[in-house]
Amino acid sequence: DCVSCHSPEIANVSTFDAFAIPTPLIQRARQMVVMMNTINRTYFGGEQRVTCFTCHTSDNKPDVAASLDLQYGPLVDDPYEIEFIPAFFAPPADEIFAAFYEALGGTDRVANLTSYVATGTYSGYDTGLADVPMEIFARAPNQRSIVARGPQGLSVWTTDGVGAWKMQPSTPIPVIPMTGGNLTGAGIDARMSFPGGIQQAYTEWQVGYADLDGREVNVAYGTKEGETPIALYFEESGLLSRLIRWNITAVGPVPTQLDFTDYREVAGVGVQMPFGWKITWTGGEVRIALTDVQPNVEIDDA
């Protein structure tokens, strides 16, 4: 939680001033960032070749002794590595996406879904992991608002296709505009509400295979100039089960993973939609469970 890094005083004040207290852990983290940047500048021409994760992996302190289990263990592909190695025998991207759209109900039906309002539950760190009521308002191709009604107040994430904003009970100002990779990520997530145009949203696709919980799945890796890539994981059925995207930060690429489960047909349009979402990133995990979806309804701009 916050006190893991910040001063315990943050729990006893009603302002955010205590977050500025430079605790020993924060000072050391800043020193490590300077060290990392110095290594990259000195040895790699300023390119971000060494990051915090290079040495720390999942530990507070970097390992000193070599691990023979890792050295002699099986080679495992890391799904969060931003560099992608395509597989020569993987099916072409066009074939993967064709199977995806067919599994959703067909390209015509997918194209005919232009908006929806959904209700369900949301749980995350801002709700103490408790399920709270939630609404989603979405309009093609990439406009979406998520409104969660927690015990401490509203949590809202919204994008109008150009900008994106968030509001939570703990944010230091009422509404925070998203920038950089967070803005790009919000647009990607909103576009996935209407996946009929996702293939055309990227200029190049590479394909490969991956092991997903013991299942071999197809992976489509999309790139586009000026944006970070995305990786889409498709089941044998053709349905999309996972999306991984990255945010380029001062301390290296940070992945965000979206898992899609519980596909159901939306009444009235005949399109399969995931009713279960899990969103995981370095700062936490949230779960969304839809209970009702009303397709092709009018949604006010406001």
N, C-alpha and C positions, 0 to 999 in steps of 0.2 A: 504494500500500500504506500501512500505518499510518505509516511514517516520512515519508511525504509531508507530514504535518501535525505529527506528534509528534516528540519528541526521539529521536535515534538511540540513546539509552540504553535504550529499551524492548527493543532486540534483545539486550542484554547482561545482563538481570536476569530473575529467575524470578518476580517479583511484578509487580503492576500499578501500583505506585506511580509509575513513570516516566511513565505516561500523564497524570499530573496536572501535569507540568512545563509551565508556560505558555510555549510557544515563541512567537516573534514572529508566526508565521502564525496561531496560535490566538488570540493577543491581537487581531490585526487582524480575524479573523472575528467575535470577540465585539463589537468596535467596530461592525462592519457590521450586526450584529443589532440593536444599540441604535439605530443610525441608521435602519434599516428600521422598527422599532417607533415611533420618534419621528415619522417621516413619516406613518405610518398614523394615529397618535394625533392629530397636528396637523391633517392635511388630510382625513382620511376617517372621523372620529369613532371611531377605534379599530378599524374593520373592516380585515381583512387584504386590502387592495387592492394593495399593493406587496409583493413577495417578493424573495428573493435572485435568482430567475430573471428577474424583470422587467428587471434591468439586465445581469446577467451572461450570460444565455442559456447558452451552452456554453463561455464563456471565463473564465479567471481574472480578467482585467481587462475592464471594460465597454468596448464600442466607443465611440469618440469621433466618427469621421467617418461620415457617412451612406453606406449601401451602395446604389448605383443598381441593382445586380442584384436586390436584394431589393425595392426600391421599384417597379421596372418588371417584375419577374418575375411568373409566374403565381401566383394566390392559391391557397395550399395549406392545406387543413384540418388542424389540429393534433389528432391523436387523443388527446393527453394533456391537452388543455384540459378542465377539469372541467365547464365550462358546455356544455350540449348544445343544438344547434339542430335541431329535428325537421324532417323533409321532408314536405311536404303529400301527395305522391303515394306515399309508402312504404306497403307492405302493413301491415295492422293487426298489433299484437303477437300476438293470438291465432293469426293465420294463420302467423306466423313460428315460434311455439313448436310449433304443430301439425306443421309440416313438420320441425322439429327432432326431436320425439319419434318421428315416423314414420321418419326417417332412422336413428334409433338402434335401431329394431326394433319400434316400436309402444308405446303407453302401457302396455299390460298387461305386456309383457316388461320394460320399464323399471321398473315398480313392483315386479316380482317379484325384482329384484336388490336384496337387503337387506344384503349384506356381501361382502367379498372379501379375499383375501390375495394379494398380488402380489410377484414377485421381479423383479430387473433390475439396472440400474447407475445410479449417481449420479455427477455430476462438478460441482465448484464450486470456489470460492476456497479452501475448507477442505480440499480434496483436491489442491491444485495443478493443478486442471483434469483430473486423471486419473480415469478410470472406476473406481469401487469398487463392491463388492456392496451391494445395497440391498433392503430389504423394506418393504412397505406393508401395514398392517392397517387396514381401513376398515369402518365399520358405519353404516347409514343411521339418521337422515338426515344427521348432521354430526359423526361421530366418526372420527378418523383419526390414525394414527401412522406416521411415516416414519423408518426406521432405516437410516442409512448407515454402513458399516463401513470407515472410512478408515485410512490407515497410522498416524495419530496417535491413533486411538481412535474412539469412537462419536460420531456426530452424530444427534440425535433431535429431531423436531418432532412434538408431539402435541396434540390437542384432544379433550376429552370432550364437546363440545357446549356447555359453559358456560365453562370455563377453557381456557387454552392455555399450553404451556411449550416451551422449547427447551433443548437441551444440546449443546455442542460442545467440542472439545478446548481452544479458546482462551477460553471464557467465564470471567469472573472468579469466579463461584460455580458450583457443580455444576449447578444447574437454575435457569433464569431464567423467571419467570412473565411472560407477555405481557400488556400493558395497552393501553388506548385503541384507536387505529386498528390496531395490530398484532394485538390480540386479535380485533377485528372481521374483519380480513383473513384470519386463520387459520380463522375460522368459515366465511367465504365459500369459501375454497379446499377445505375439507373437504366442504362441501355440494355442490360441483361434482363430487365423486366419485359422487354420486347425483343427477343433474340433474333427475329427475322432478318435484321440488318447487321448482325455482328460480323458476318464474313466480309461484307463490303466495307466495314469500318477500318480494316487494316489492309495495308498494301501488299503485304507478303505473308505467306503462311508456310511454316515448316512442320513436318509431321514426324511422329515417333511413337514409341510404346513406353508404358510405365506400369509398375506393379502398384496397385491400389488395394491395400488390405488383402493381398493374396489373389487379386484379380488382375488379369492383363487388360489394360485399357488403351485406347488410342489417345494420343496427345497432339493437339494442334497448337502451334506456337506462333502468335501473331505479332508482327512488328509494323511500326509506322513512324515516319520521320518526325522527330520532335516529341515523341511520347515513349514511355517505358513499355516493354512488351507485356503480353498476357499469355498464359498457358491454360488451355481448356482440356479437360479430361472427360472422354466420352466412353460410356459403358458399351458392352456388346449389343445392348438393346438400341443403341443410338442416342440415348438420353445423356444429357450433360450432368455429371455428378460433382465436378470440382472446377473452380476457377482460381488461379493464382496470379496476382499482379504485384508489382513492386513500386516502391516510392524511393527515389534516389535522395538520400539525406547526407548531411555532413559527416556521418559516421558509417556510411555504406548503404547498399540497397537493403531496404526493409520490406519483407513480403507481407502480403495480406492474403488470406485464404478464405474462399467462400465454398461451402459444401451444400449441395442441393439434394434433398431427399423427399420422399412421400409425394411423388407425382400423382396428380389427380386431374380428371377431365373437368374443365370449367363449363358449367351448364350454359347452354345457349350459343356457345361458339365452337365447342368440340376441340379445344386446345388443351393439351396436357401442361400443367403448371406445377412447379415444386411448392408444396405447402410447408415444407420444412427447410429452414435456412440456418446455417451456422457460420458465423463470421469470426475468424481468428486472426489476431495480429499480435505484435510484440507487447502491446499494452493491455491485452485482455481478450475476452471472448464473449460474444452475445449469441443468443438463440432466438429465432423467430418461428412461431408456429401459426400458420393461417388456419382459420376455421371457416371463413366464408369469403367468396370472391364474386363481386358483381361486375361483369364485363361491359365495356362500351357504354359507359355512363358519362354524362356531362360533368366536367370538373371545372370549377371556376378558377380563373387565373390567380386570384388572390390565394 
